[in-house]
Amino acid sequence: MSRLAFLSPDQAAPEVALVSPLARVLAGADPRVVRDLSLLGKVEVHGDLDLVGLEPGEELVRLAPRRGLVLREGSTASARERFGAAGFLVFDRTAAYAAVELRGETLLRRLTDLDLDALPAVGGLARGVQAIVLRLDADTFRVLVPQELGHYVCEVVLDVSEGLSS
């Protein structure tokens, strides 16, 4: 086992409660506008991404030619084991990224200069925070930001959303 196993939520001691880093800032937020996805499993893989074998419910986001992020519900243990056995360099990034689902193209356009027709993309959000932005459908987006900046980004999202609704 890696000395970095503590970074994988499923490796935490049983008495440790997993809590989203965004729980406080998003308490009371309208889930039709912003929804917390921070506990979504996130596995970074390095290698030939064309050989990544995804299981149902997994999604591969290509970050670079040989670097991708696999998103999945629940524990990442089986994915880490499977990708590692296939020869990929694997990192559990679940605790590294805060994630939200945003509804509203106008809202996202107020938060980023990224071309929303060219997603997924990595770029600045909320005044320069590096974010991974994915489009789920015409009006729904998934945004991943460094966990330590997630609270700030959500405050900006809520402020912009409030301005759009008034």
C-alpha atoms as a printed R data frame, in Angstrom:
    type eleno elety resid chain resno       x      y       z
1   ATOM     1    CA   MET     A     1   0.000  0.000   0.000
2   ATOM     2    CA   SER     A     2   1.233  3.485  -0.831
3   ATOM     3    CA   ARG     A     3   2.225  5.827   1.960
4   ATOM     4    CA   LEU     A     4  -0.241  8.238   0.308
5   ATOM     5    CA   ALA     A     5  -3.228  5.954   0.896
6   ATOM     6    CA   PHE     A     6  -4.645  8.491   3.352
7   ATOM     7    CA   LEU     A     7  -5.558 10.646   0.333
8   ATOM     8    CA   SER     A     8  -8.157  8.101  -0.770
9   ATOM     9    CA   PRO     A     9 -11.436  8.571   1.118
10  ATOM    10    CA   ASP     A    10 -12.136  4.825   1.009
11  ATOM    11    CA   GLN     A    11  -8.847  4.272   2.885
12  ATOM    12    CA   ALA     A    12  -9.970  6.461   5.806
13  ATOM    13    CA   ALA     A    13 -10.570  4.894   9.199
14  ATOM    14    CA   PRO     A    14 -14.167  3.643   9.594
15  ATOM    15    CA   GLU     A    15 -14.941  6.248  12.249
16  ATOM    16    CA   VAL     A    16 -13.973  9.119   9.920
17  ATOM    17    CA   ALA     A    17 -17.059 10.775   8.461
18  ATOM    18    CA   LEU     A    18 -16.649 11.918   4.874
19  ATOM    19    CA   VAL     A    19 -17.961 15.457   4.546
20  ATOM    20    CA   SER     A    20 -17.896 17.637   1.475
21  ATOM    21    CA   PRO     A    21 -15.635 20.701   1.726
22  ATOM    22    CA   LEU     A    22 -18.571 22.637   0.248
23  ATOM    23    CA   ALA     A    23 -21.257 21.539   2.730
24  ATOM    24    CA   ARG     A    24 -21.162 24.777   4.716
25  ATOM    25    CA   VAL     A    25 -21.086 27.235   1.818
26  ATOM    26    CA   LEU     A    26 -23.811 25.399  -0.107
27  ATOM    27    CA   ALA     A    27 -26.133 24.876   2.867
28  ATOM    28    CA   GLY     A    28 -29.433 26.372   1.775
29  ATOM    29    CA   ALA     A    29 -28.355 26.860  -1.855
30  ATOM    30    CA   ASP     A    30 -30.944 26.101  -4.509
31  ATOM    31    CA   PRO     A    31 -30.054 22.608  -5.832
32  ATOM    32    CA   ARG     A    32 -31.671 23.555  -9.152
33  ATOM    33    CA   VAL     A    33 -28.824 26.075  -9.617
34  ATOM    34    CA   VAL     A    34 -25.827 24.495  -7.884
35  ATOM    35    CA   ARG     A    35 -25.391 20.961  -6.567
36  ATOM    36    CA   ASP     A    36 -22.448 19.620  -4.563
37  ATOM    37    CA   LEU     A    37 -20.619 16.738  -6.258
38  ATOM    38    CA   SER     A    38 -17.438 16.822  -4.195
39  ATOM    39    CA   LEU     A    39 -17.751 13.210  -3.063
40  ATOM    40    CA   LEU     A    40 -17.815 12.057  -6.694
41  ATOM    41    CA   GLY     A    41 -14.893  9.659  -7.204
42  ATOM    42    CA   LYS     A    42 -12.004 11.145  -9.198
43  ATOM    43    CA   VAL     A    43  -9.081  9.012 -10.417
44  ATOM    44    CA   GLU     A    44  -6.227 10.569 -12.381
45  ATOM    45    CA   VAL     A    45  -4.622  8.207 -14.897
46  ATOM    46    CA   HIS     A    46  -1.386  8.668 -16.839
47  ATOM    47    CA   GLY     A    47  -0.668  6.590 -19.926
48  ATOM    48    CA   ASP     A    48  -2.261  5.767 -23.272
49  ATOM    49    CA   LEU     A    49  -5.797  7.026 -22.683
50  ATOM    50    CA   ASP     A    50  -7.117  5.089 -25.676
51  ATOM    51    CA   LEU     A    51  -6.517  1.940 -23.606
52  ATOM    52    CA   VAL     A    52  -8.508  3.080 -20.557
53  ATOM    53    CA   GLY     A    53 -11.241  0.481 -20.040
54  ATOM    54    CA   LEU     A    54 -14.229  2.217 -18.499
55  ATOM    55    CA   GLU     A    55 -16.973  0.447 -16.601
56  ATOM    56    CA   PRO     A    56 -20.619  1.569 -16.717
57  ATOM    57    CA   GLY     A    57 -21.026  4.840 -14.840
58  ATOM    58    CA   GLU     A    58 -17.432  5.958 -15.414
59  ATOM    59    CA   GLU     A    59 -16.460  8.950 -17.538
60  ATOM    60    CA   LEU     A    60 -12.998  9.807 -18.882
61  ATOM    61    CA   VAL     A    61 -12.066 13.491 -19.113
62  ATOM    62    CA   ARG     A    62  -8.943 14.023 -21.225
63  ATOM    63    CA   LEU     A    63  -6.741 16.662 -19.595
64  ATOM    64    CA   ALA     A    64  -3.653 16.149 -21.774
65  ATOM    65    CA   PRO     A    65  -2.609 13.591 -24.409
66  ATOM    66    CA   ARG     A    66  -1.476 11.086 -21.741
67  ATOM    67    CA   ARG     A    67  -3.315 12.389 -18.672
68  ATOM    68    CA   GLY     A    68  -6.983 11.918 -17.882
69  ATOM    69    CA   LEU     A    69  -9.445 12.057 -15.022
70  ATOM    70    CA   VAL     A    70 -11.942  9.235 -14.549
71  ATOM    71    CA   LEU     A    71 -15.120 10.315 -12.751
72  ATOM    72    CA   ARG     A    72 -17.358  7.762 -11.052
73  ATOM    73    CA   GLU     A    73 -19.912  7.478  -8.285
74  ATOM    74    CA   GLY     A    74 -18.735  6.024  -4.996
75  ATOM    75    CA   SER     A    75 -15.434  4.464  -4.041
76  ATOM    76    CA   THR     A    76 -12.484  4.623  -6.409
77  ATOM    77    CA   ALA     A    77 -10.806  1.483  -5.014
78  ATOM    78    CA   SER     A    78 -11.786 -0.868  -7.852
79  ATOM    79    CA   ALA     A    79 -10.902  1.714 -10.512
80  ATOM    80    CA   ARG     A    80  -7.495  2.411  -8.949
81  ATOM    81    CA   GLU     A    81  -6.769 -1.306  -8.798
82  ATOM    82    CA   ARG     A    82  -8.009 -1.953 -12.333
83  ATOM    83    CA   PHE     A    83  -6.070  0.935 -13.924
84  ATOM    84    CA   GLY     A    84  -2.934  0.169 -11.931
85  ATOM    85    CA   ALA     A    85  -3.029 -3.476 -13.043
86  ATOM    86    CA   ALA     A    86  -3.368 -2.271 -16.661
87  ATOM    87    CA   GLY     A    87  -0.092 -0.355 -16.332
88  ATOM    88    CA   PHE     A    88  -1.395  3.163 -15.768
89  ATOM    89    CA   LEU     A    89   0.112  5.516 -13.213
90  ATOM    90    CA   VAL     A    90  -2.888  6.166 -10.951
91  ATOM    91    CA   PHE     A    91  -3.740  8.806  -8.338
92  ATOM    92    CA   ASP     A    92  -6.943  9.130  -6.325
93  ATOM    93    CA   ARG     A    93  -7.894 12.806  -6.687
94  ATOM    94    CA   THR     A    94 -11.279 12.592  -4.938
95  ATOM    95    CA   ALA     A    95 -10.128 14.715  -1.996
96  ATOM    96    CA   ALA     A    96  -8.091 17.046  -4.221
97  ATOM    97    CA   TYR     A    97 -11.015 18.471  -6.194
98  ATOM    98    CA   ALA     A    98 -14.220 20.115  -5.063
99  ATOM    99    CA   ALA     A    99 -16.943 19.597  -7.656
100 ATOM   100    CA   VAL     A   100 -20.289 21.197  -8.387
101 ATOM   101    CA   GLU     A   101 -22.983 20.866 -10.983
102 ATOM   102    CA   LEU     A   102 -24.206 24.236 -12.248
103 ATOM   103    CA   ARG     A   103 -27.404 24.923 -14.159
104 ATOM   104    CA   GLY     A   104 -27.594 27.833 -16.535
105 ATOM   105    CA   GLU     A   105 -25.423 28.767 -19.482
106 ATOM   106    CA   THR     A   106 -25.764 32.459 -18.615
107 ATOM   107    CA   LEU     A   107 -24.479 31.741 -15.112
108 ATOM   108    CA   LEU     A   108 -21.414 29.920 -16.414
109 ATOM   109    CA   ARG     A   109 -20.738 32.619 -19.019
110 ATOM   110    CA   ARG     A   110 -20.559 35.129 -16.152
111 ATOM   111    CA   LEU     A   111 -17.976 32.944 -14.397
112 ATOM   112    CA   THR     A   112 -15.569 32.086 -17.225
113 ATOM   113    CA   ASP     A   113 -14.262 33.176 -20.609
114 ATOM   114    CA   LEU     A   114 -13.968 29.562 -21.774
115 ATOM   115    CA   ASP     A   115 -15.709 28.677 -25.037
116 ATOM   116    CA   LEU     A   116 -18.706 26.729 -23.750
117 ATOM   117    CA   ASP     A   117 -19.134 25.096 -27.154
118 ATOM   118    CA   ALA     A   118 -15.634 23.572 -26.874
119 ATOM   119    CA   LEU     A   119 -16.008 21.757 -23.554
120 ATOM   120    CA   PRO     A   120 -14.543 19.891 -21.779
121 ATOM   121    CA   ALA     A   121 -11.791 22.380 -21.100
122 ATOM   122    CA   VAL     A   122  -9.408 23.515 -18.406
123 ATOM   123    CA   GLY     A   123  -9.251 27.234 -17.719
124 ATOM   124    CA   GLY     A   124  -9.967 30.155 -15.450
125 ATOM   125    CA   LEU     A   125 -13.193 30.411 -13.470
126 ATOM   126    CA   ALA     A   126 -14.301 33.031 -10.935
127 ATOM   127    CA   ARG     A   127 -11.386 35.395 -11.554
128 ATOM   128    CA   GLY     A   128  -8.666 32.941 -12.445
129 ATOM   129    CA   VAL     A   129  -9.182 29.756 -10.430
130 ATOM   130    CA   GLN     A   130  -8.019 26.822 -12.574
131 ATOM   131    CA   ALA     A   131 -11.064 24.659 -13.243
132 ATOM   132    CA   ILE     A   132 -12.039 21.617 -15.251
133 ATOM   133    CA   VAL     A   133 -15.358 22.427 -16.916
134 ATOM   134    CA   LEU     A   134 -17.585 19.829 -18.593
135 ATOM   135    CA   ARG     A   135 -20.912 20.240 -20.345
136 ATOM   136    CA   LEU     A   136 -23.504 17.611 -19.384
137 ATOM   137    CA   ASP     A   137 -26.329 18.991 -21.542
138 ATOM   138    CA   ALA     A   138 -27.430 22.302 -23.062
139 ATOM   139    CA   ASP     A   139 -27.845 23.992 -19.698
140 ATOM   140    CA   THR     A   140 -25.973 21.824 -17.167
141 ATOM   141    CA   PHE     A   141 -22.260 21.905 -16.393
142 ATOM   142    CA   ARG     A   142 -19.892 20.056 -14.078
143 ATOM   143    CA   VAL     A   143 -17.049 22.112 -12.598
144 ATOM   144    CA   LEU     A   144 -14.045 20.781 -10.676
145 ATOM   145    CA   VAL     A   145 -11.694 23.137  -8.831
146 ATOM   146    CA   PRO     A   146  -8.894 22.621  -6.320
147 ATOM   147    CA   GLN     A   147 -10.569 21.676  -3.042
148 ATOM   148    CA   GLU     A   148  -8.912 24.509  -1.128
149 ATOM   149    CA   LEU     A   149 -10.536 27.061  -3.479
150 ATOM   150    CA   GLY     A   150 -13.937 25.387  -3.665
151 ATOM   151    CA   HIS     A   151 -15.521 27.485  -0.918
152 ATOM   152    CA   TYR     A   152 -14.445 30.726  -2.614
153 ATOM   153    CA   VAL     A   153 -15.673 29.555  -6.033
154 ATOM   154    CA   CYS     A   154 -19.058 28.589  -4.575
155 ATOM   155    CA   GLU     A   155 -19.401 31.994  -2.914
156 ATOM   156    CA   VAL     A   156 -18.805 33.618  -6.308
157 ATOM   157    CA   VAL     A   157 -21.273 31.227  -7.994
158 ATOM   158    CA   LEU     A   158 -23.955 32.028  -5.413
159 ATOM   159    CA   ASP     A   159 -23.368 35.791  -5.718
160 ATOM   160    CA   VAL     A   160 -23.557 35.694  -9.522
161 ATOM   161    CA   SER     A   161 -26.634 33.459  -9.400
162 ATOM   162    CA   GLU     A   162 -28.361 35.846  -7.008
163 ATOM   163    CA   GLY     A   163 -27.568 38.766  -9.314
164 ATOM   164    CA   LEU     A   164 -29.060 36.925 -12.278
165 ATOM   165    CA   SER     A   165 -32.275 36.099 -10.426
166 ATOM   166    CA   SER     A   166 -32.949 39.651  -9.202
